[in-house]
């Protein structure tokens, strides 16, 4: 009842504030005033409904938080936790999902396949940035620079030296990793906002160099006629080439997911997570901060380089306008929205942020408004992301008990 009263007060307040703008319209030609009372009614009803829904969702959020603090888990949370931890439930679900992705190009148009290629490309970028931001806790705002390094590596080597896609793919990843190390050395002592500003400047430096060094990168005109990936020397049509690139990027995403998952649970992955939680405590435990940070920058940049090579092969044309700060912001939003540190969450976040605006083209006038409102609601009601990263528990054997068992003589032996 208290929430209902507050929602009514909010609607009355909005009607009062918007009265001159929504209700009164002056016709200067005829010298008349039009009173649009229906607009005021719509404003009142809309603000009441939004306020009531907002308060209802906040109440549910608080109830869920209290239940989680008491050790209770919702049915949906228990189902997802079982899906994530129980192989008997996870393997069939992953098999069905993989089968759906495998048959997708044969049941949808080439246009829809192209959209999915872009989405999977951003999944790969998001997982690479997840290494740096989600696992090691280093806020990077110039991640698109490594993406550009990979793309231009393939474009320049293919145009000037005739190297093919498969030859340049490891070179693009290695070049991006090298640039990641070059960025990592100067920022070893920086953290937080200072690190973000420096990496943002690095991304802009790379873009401006590509835009102004015309003899090297063709400047704003870009590089065209880049070869698509070959398939045993066969000439592929546009439709067949699109399908081939789709399966190529799908395989790359699967490899990326497996690699990032293994890295997360490895020794270096645990060092990254310790660095994210507390850098001073991490160093006090004997972890080499320099090596840990540089490894995170290099591996995260490496995946961006791979994605850049595939992007250049897909579009057959690149220019510096494809590598602006907006791209870095979008990839970072995918990591935050999906859940920092969560491999599944970042993948889902990338698919949502790329596919949602595309399929809201029917609401072209309002789709960015819907997109922005969705982001705001997610950050208010689900700040940990769509899929929060589960905490891995390690069982350490009791050294004292093990020593006691070892010291105890075997039955029937000589004392």
C-alpha positions as CSV (number, residue, x, y, z in Angstrom):
1,X,0.0,0.0,0.0
2,X,2.9,2.4,0.8
3,X,4.4,1.7,-2.6
4,X,1.1,2.4,-4.3
5,X,0.8,5.8,-2.6
6,X,4.4,6.7,-3.6
7,X,3.7,5.7,-7.2
8,X,0.6,7.9,-7.3
9,X,2.6,10.9,-5.9
10,X,5.3,10.3,-8.6
11,X,2.7,10.3,-11.4
12,X,1.1,13.5,-10.0
13,X,4.6,15.1,-9.8
14,X,5.5,14.2,-13.4
15,X,2.1,15.5,-14.6
16,X,2.8,18.8,-12.9
17,X,6.3,19.1,-14.3
18,X,5.5,18.2,-17.8
19,X,2.2,20.2,-18.0
20,X,3.5,23.2,-19.9
21,X,5.4,21.0,-22.4
22,X,2.9,18.2,-22.9
23,X,-0.5,19.9,-22.6
24,X,-0.2,23.5,-23.8
25,X,0.5,24.2,-27.5
26,X,0.3,27.8,-28.8
27,X,-0.8,28.3,-32.3
28,X,1.0,31.6,-33.2
29,X,-0.6,31.9,-36.6
30,X,-4.2,31.7,-35.4
31,X,-3.5,33.2,-32.0
32,X,-5.1,30.2,-30.2
33,X,-4.1,27.7,-27.5
34,X,-4.6,24.0,-27.8
35,X,-5.1,22.1,-24.6
36,X,-3.9,18.5,-25.0
37,X,-5.3,16.9,-21.9
38,X,-4.9,13.4,-23.3
39,X,-1.1,13.8,-23.2
40,X,-1.2,14.6,-19.5
41,X,-3.3,11.6,-18.9
42,X,-0.9,9.4,-20.8
43,X,2.1,10.9,-18.9
44,X,0.3,10.2,-15.5
45,X,-0.6,6.6,-16.4
46,X,2.9,5.8,-17.8
47,X,4.8,7.3,-14.9
48,X,2.6,5.5,-12.4
49,X,3.1,2.1,-14.1
50,X,6.9,2.6,-14.4
51,X,7.2,3.8,-10.8
52,X,5.1,0.8,-9.5
53,X,7.1,-1.7,-11.6
54,X,10.4,-0.1,-10.5
55,X,9.4,-0.4,-6.8
56,X,8.2,-3.9,-7.2
57,X,11.5,-5.0,-8.9
58,X,13.5,-3.3,-6.1
59,X,11.5,-5.2,-3.5
60,X,12.1,-8.5,-5.3
61,X,15.8,-7.7,-5.5
62,X,16.0,-7.0,-1.7
63,X,14.0,-10.2,-1.0
64,X,16.4,-12.2,-3.2
65,X,19.4,-10.7,-1.5
66,X,18.0,-11.5,2.0
67,X,17.2,-15.1,0.8
68,X,20.8,-15.5,-0.5
69,X,22.2,-14.1,2.8
70,X,20.2,-16.8,4.6
71,X,21.6,-19.5,2.4
72,X,18.5,-20.1,0.4
73,X,18.6,-20.4,-3.4
74,X,15.8,-19.8,-5.9
75,X,14.7,-22.6,-8.2
76,X,16.1,-20.8,-11.2
77,X,19.5,-20.3,-9.4
78,X,19.6,-24.0,-8.3
79,X,18.8,-25.1,-11.8
80,X,21.5,-23.0,-13.3
81,X,24.0,-24.0,-10.6
82,X,23.3,-27.7,-11.4
83,X,23.7,-26.9,-15.1
84,X,27.1,-25.3,-14.5
85,X,28.5,-27.9,-12.1
86,X,26.9,-31.2,-13.1
87,X,28.3,-32.7,-16.3
88,X,25.2,-34.9,-16.7
89,X,23.1,-31.8,-17.2
90,X,25.7,-29.6,-18.9
91,X,26.9,-31.9,-21.6
92,X,23.4,-32.5,-23.2
93,X,22.7,-28.7,-23.0
94,X,26.0,-27.8,-24.7
95,X,25.4,-30.5,-27.4
96,X,22.0,-29.1,-28.3
97,X,23.4,-25.5,-28.4
98,X,26.3,-26.6,-30.6
99,X,23.9,-28.5,-32.9
100,X,21.8,-25.3,-33.2
101,X,24.8,-23.2,-34.2
102,X,26.0,-25.8,-36.7
103,X,22.8,-25.9,-38.6
104,X,22.1,-22.2,-38.4
105,X,23.6,-21.2,-41.9
106,X,21.4,-23.8,-43.6
107,X,18.1,-22.5,-42.1
108,X,18.6,-18.8,-42.3
109,X,19.5,-16.3,-45.0
110,X,23.0,-15.0,-45.8
111,X,22.1,-11.7,-44.1
112,X,21.3,-13.5,-40.9
113,X,24.5,-15.5,-41.1
114,X,26.5,-12.3,-41.5
115,X,24.9,-10.9,-38.4
116,X,25.8,-14.0,-36.4
117,X,29.4,-13.8,-37.7
118,X,29.6,-10.3,-36.3
119,X,28.1,-11.5,-33.0
120,X,30.5,-14.4,-32.7
121,X,33.4,-12.1,-33.5
122,X,32.5,-9.9,-30.6
123,X,32.2,-13.0,-28.4
124,X,35.8,-13.7,-29.2
125,X,36.8,-10.0,-28.5
126,X,34.8,-10.1,-25.2
127,X,36.5,-13.2,-24.0
128,X,39.9,-11.7,-24.8
129,X,39.1,-8.6,-22.9
130,X,37.7,-10.7,-20.1
131,X,41.3,-12.0,-19.4
132,X,42.5,-8.5,-18.8
133,X,39.5,-6.9,-17.1
134,X,37.5,-9.7,-15.7
135,X,40.3,-12.0,-14.5
136,X,43.2,-9.8,-13.7
137,X,41.2,-6.6,-12.9
138,X,43.2,-4.2,-15.2
139,X,40.7,-1.7,-16.7
140,X,41.6,-1.3,-20.4
141,X,39.8,1.3,-22.6
142,X,41.9,1.0,-25.7
143,X,41.4,-2.7,-26.4
144,X,40.4,-2.0,-30.0
145,X,44.0,-1.0,-30.7
146,X,45.0,-4.7,-30.6
147,X,42.0,-5.5,-32.8
148,X,43.3,-3.0,-35.3
149,X,46.9,-4.4,-35.2
150,X,45.6,-7.9,-36.1
151,X,43.4,-6.6,-38.9
152,X,46.1,-4.4,-40.5
153,X,48.7,-7.2,-40.1
154,X,46.6,-9.4,-42.4
155,X,45.6,-6.5,-44.8
156,X,49.2,-5.2,-45.3
157,X,50.9,-8.6,-45.5
158,X,48.2,-9.9,-47.9
159,X,48.2,-6.8,-50.1
160,X,51.9,-6.2,-50.3
161,X,53.4,-9.7,-49.9
162,X,50.6,-12.0,-51.0
163,X,50.5,-14.0,-47.7
164,X,47.3,-16.0,-47.2
165,X,44.9,-16.0,-44.3
166,X,46.3,-19.1,-42.6
167,X,49.8,-17.8,-42.8
168,X,49.0,-14.5,-41.3
169,X,46.6,-15.7,-38.5
170,X,49.4,-16.6,-36.1
171,X,51.4,-13.5,-37.1
172,X,48.4,-11.3,-36.4
173,X,48.0,-12.8,-32.9
174,X,51.8,-12.5,-32.2
175,X,51.9,-8.9,-33.3
176,X,49.0,-8.0,-31.1
177,X,50.6,-9.8,-28.2
178,X,53.8,-7.9,-28.8
179,X,51.9,-4.6,-28.7
180,X,50.2,-5.8,-25.5
181,X,53.6,-6.3,-23.9
182,X,54.7,-2.9,-25.1
183,X,51.7,-1.3,-23.5
184,X,52.0,-3.4,-20.3
185,X,55.6,-2.3,-19.4
186,X,54.8,1.5,-19.0
187,X,51.6,0.9,-17.0
188,X,52.9,-1.7,-14.5
189,X,52.6,0.7,-11.6
190,X,49.3,2.2,-12.7
191,X,45.8,1.0,-11.7
192,X,42.2,2.1,-11.8
193,X,41.4,5.3,-13.5
194,X,45.0,6.1,-14.4
195,X,45.4,2.8,-16.2
196,X,42.2,3.3,-18.1
197,X,43.3,6.8,-19.3
198,X,46.7,5.5,-20.4
199,X,45.2,2.6,-22.3
200,X,42.6,4.9,-23.9
201,X,45.4,7.2,-25.1
202,X,47.2,4.1,-26.5
203,X,44.1,3.1,-28.5
204,X,43.8,6.6,-29.9
205,X,47.5,6.7,-30.8
206,X,47.2,3.5,-32.9
207,X,44.1,4.9,-34.7
208,X,45.7,8.2,-35.5
209,X,48.9,6.5,-36.7
210,X,46.8,4.3,-39.1
211,X,44.8,7.3,-40.2
212,X,47.8,9.6,-41.0
213,X,50.6,7.3,-42.1
214,X,49.2,7.0,-45.6
215,X,52.3,5.3,-47.1
216,X,51.9,2.5,-44.6
217,X,48.2,2.0,-44.1
218,X,46.6,3.9,-47.0
219,X,45.3,6.4,-44.4
220,X,41.5,7.1,-44.2
221,X,41.0,5.4,-47.6
222,X,41.7,2.1,-46.0
223,X,42.9,-1.2,-47.7
224,X,40.5,-2.9,-50.1
225,X,40.5,-6.2,-52.0
226,X,41.7,-8.3,-49.0
227,X,41.5,-12.0,-49.8
228,X,38.9,-14.2,-48.0
229,X,40.1,-17.4,-46.3
230,X,40.8,-20.1,-48.8
231,X,39.4,-23.7,-48.8
232,X,41.8,-26.1,-50.5
233,X,42.2,-23.7,-53.4
234,X,38.5,-23.7,-54.4
235,X,36.8,-20.5,-55.7
236,X,33.8,-19.8,-53.4
237,X,30.7,-17.7,-54.1
238,X,29.8,-14.9,-51.7
239,X,27.2,-17.2,-50.0
240,X,29.5,-20.1,-49.7
241,X,32.4,-17.9,-48.5
242,X,30.0,-16.4,-45.8
243,X,29.1,-19.9,-44.7
244,X,32.8,-20.9,-44.6
245,X,33.7,-17.9,-42.5
246,X,30.8,-18.6,-40.2
247,X,32.1,-22.1,-39.4
248,X,35.6,-20.6,-39.1
249,X,34.7,-18.1,-36.5
250,X,32.5,-20.6,-34.7
251,X,35.5,-22.9,-34.4
252,X,37.6,-20.0,-33.2
253,X,35.1,-19.1,-30.6
254,X,34.9,-22.7,-29.3
255,X,38.8,-22.8,-29.1
256,X,38.7,-19.4,-27.3
257,X,36.1,-20.6,-24.8
258,X,38.2,-23.8,-24.0
259,X,41.4,-21.9,-23.8
260,X,40.1,-19.1,-21.5
261,X,38.4,-21.7,-19.3
262,X,41.6,-23.6,-18.9
263,X,43.6,-20.4,-18.3
264,X,41.1,-19.3,-15.7
265,X,41.5,-22.6,-13.7
266,X,45.3,-22.8,-14.2
267,X,48.0,-21.5,-12.0
268,X,48.4,-18.2,-13.9
269,X,44.6,-17.8,-13.8
270,X,44.5,-18.1,-10.1
271,X,47.4,-15.5,-10.0
272,X,45.3,-13.1,-12.2
273,X,42.3,-13.5,-9.8
274,X,44.5,-12.9,-6.8
275,X,45.9,-9.8,-8.5
276,X,42.3,-8.6,-9.2
277,X,41.3,-9.0,-5.5
278,X,44.3,-7.3,-3.8
279,X,47.5,-6.5,-5.6
280,X,49.5,-5.9,-2.4
281,X,48.4,-9.2,-0.8
282,X,49.1,-10.9,-4.1
283,X,52.7,-9.6,-4.1
284,X,53.1,-10.5,-0.4
285,X,52.2,-14.1,-1.3
286,X,55.2,-14.3,-3.6
287,X,53.5,-13.8,-7.0
288,X,55.5,-12.0,-9.6
289,X,53.3,-9.0,-10.4
290,X,55.3,-8.0,-13.5
291,X,55.0,-11.4,-15.1
292,X,51.4,-11.8,-14.1
293,X,50.3,-8.4,-15.6
294,X,52.3,-8.7,-18.8
295,X,50.9,-12.2,-19.4
296,X,47.4,-10.9,-19.0
297,X,48.0,-8.0,-21.4
298,X,49.8,-10.3,-23.9
299,X,47.2,-13.1,-24.0
300,X,44.2,-10.7,-24.0
301,X,45.8,-8.8,-26.9
302,X,46.6,-12.0,-28.7
303,X,42.9,-13.0,-29.0
304,X,42.1,-9.5,-30.2
305,X,44.7,-9.9,-32.9
306,X,43.2,-13.2,-34.0
307,X,39.7,-11.6,-34.2
308,X,41.2,-8.7,-36.2
309,X,42.6,-11.0,-38.8
310,X,39.2,-12.8,-39.2
311,X,37.5,-9.4,-39.3
312,X,39.7,-8.2,-42.2
313,X,39.2,-11.5,-44.1
314,X,35.4,-11.3,-43.6
315,X,34.9,-7.7,-44.7
316,X,37.7,-7.6,-47.4
317,X,38.1,-3.9,-46.6
318,X,39.3,-2.1,-43.5
319,X,40.0,1.5,-42.6
320,X,40.7,3.4,-39.3
321,X,37.0,4.3,-38.8
322,X,36.3,0.6,-37.9
323,X,38.6,0.9,-34.8
324,X,37.2,3.9,-32.8
325,X,36.8,4.2,-29.0
326,X,33.2,3.2,-29.4
327,X,34.3,-0.3,-30.3
328,X,36.4,-0.6,-27.1
329,X,33.4,0.7,-25.1
330,X,31.1,-1.8,-26.6
331,X,33.4,-4.7,-25.9
332,X,33.9,-3.5,-22.3
333,X,30.1,-3.2,-21.9
334,X,29.8,-6.9,-23.1
335,X,32.2,-7.9,-20.3
336,X,30.4,-5.9,-17.6
337,X,26.9,-6.8,-18.8
338,X,27.7,-10.5,-19.1
339,X,29.6,-10.8,-15.8
340,X,33.3,-10.0,-15.3
341,X,35.3,-13.1,-15.0
342,X,32.5,-15.4,-16.3
343,X,33.2,-17.1,-19.6
344,X,29.5,-18.0,-20.2
345,X,28.3,-14.6,-19.1
346,X,30.6,-12.6,-21.4
347,X,29.6,-14.9,-24.3
348,X,25.9,-14.2,-23.6
349,X,26.5,-10.5,-23.1
350,X,28.2,-10.2,-26.4
351,X,25.4,-12.0,-28.2
352,X,22.8,-9.8,-26.5
353,X,24.5,-6.5,-27.2
354,X,25.1,-7.3,-30.9
355,X,21.8,-9.1,-31.7
356,X,19.4,-7.0,-29.7
357,X,19.9,-3.7,-31.6
358,X,19.9,-5.6,-34.9
359,X,16.6,-7.3,-34.3
360,X,15.0,-4.1,-32.9
361,X,15.3,-2.4,-36.3
362,X,11.5,-2.5,-36.5
363,X,11.6,0.1,-33.8
364,X,14.2,2.2,-35.5
365,X,13.1,5.4,-33.8
366,X,13.2,3.9,-30.3
367,X,15.7,1.0,-30.4
368,X,18.6,2.9,-28.9
369,X,16.2,4.2,-26.2
370,X,15.2,0.6,-25.5
371,X,18.8,-0.5,-25.6
372,X,19.9,2.2,-23.1
373,X,17.0,1.5,-20.8
374,X,17.9,-2.2,-20.8
375,X,21.5,-1.4,-19.9
376,X,20.3,0.9,-17.0
377,X,17.9,-1.8,-15.7
378,X,20.6,-4.4,-15.8
379,X,23.1,-2.3,-13.9
380,X,20.5,-1.6,-11.2
381,X,18.9,-5.0,-10.8
382,X,21.8,-7.3,-11.8
383,X,25.1,-5.4,-11.2
384,X,27.0,-8.6,-11.1
385,X,26.0,-9.3,-14.8
386,X,23.8,-11.8,-16.5
387,X,25.8,-14.7,-15.3
388,X,27.9,-14.1,-12.2
389,X,31.2,-16.0,-12.1
390,X,31.0,-18.9,-9.8
391,X,33.7,-19.2,-7.1
392,X,35.9,-22.2,-7.5
393,X,36.5,-24.1,-4.2
394,X,39.8,-25.9,-3.7
395,X,40.1,-28.6,-1.1
396,X,43.5,-28.5,0.5
397,X,44.5,-31.6,2.5
398,X,45.2,-31.1,6.1
399,X,49.0,-31.2,6.4
400,X,48.9,-32.1,10.1
401,X,46.4,-34.9,9.6
402,X,48.4,-36.3,6.7
403,X,51.5,-36.1,8.8
404,X,49.8,-38.0,11.6
405,X,48.6,-40.7,9.2
406,X,52.0,-41.0,7.7
407,X,53.6,-41.3,11.1
408,X,51.2,-43.9,12.3
409,X,52.6,-47.4,11.8
410,X,50.8,-49.9,9.6
411,X,48.7,-52.6,11.3
412,X,50.6,-55.8,11.9
413,X,54.0,-54.1,11.5
414,X,56.9,-54.0,13.9
415,X,56.7,-51.1,16.3
